Amino acid sequence: MPLFGKKPAELIVPPAVNSDPGARELVRVWSAHGQQHVTIAADAWDDPATWGIVLVDLARHVANFYDSERGMDRDAVLFRIRTLFEAEWDSPTSGVTGGAIK
């Protein structure tokens, strides 16, 4: 279900989650009031470098969607994502604020 033009809604929970008692939500990212709002289970792994794997896997899932649902070339999508990732890394379009909420 598209989120645009409707009240915000949660995305579906992947079916495999229901059969794993150790499943854990890692990230929620919302767009609200023209800004990004994030909740992260930052303590999910002892080594923060593991988040690099998560980010790359996420990019690949996005590319798979654009390839299968929008007919866009998967490699071209990944190249575009990586290009903007590196540009944002080098010159952020906005600052990141916030901290741990307990």
Secondary structure, DSSP 8 states (H G I E B T S, - for coil): ---TTS--------HHHHT-TT----EEEEEETTEEEEEE-TTS-SSTTHHHHHHHHHHHHHHHHHHHHH---HHHHHHHHHHHHHHHHHS-SS--------
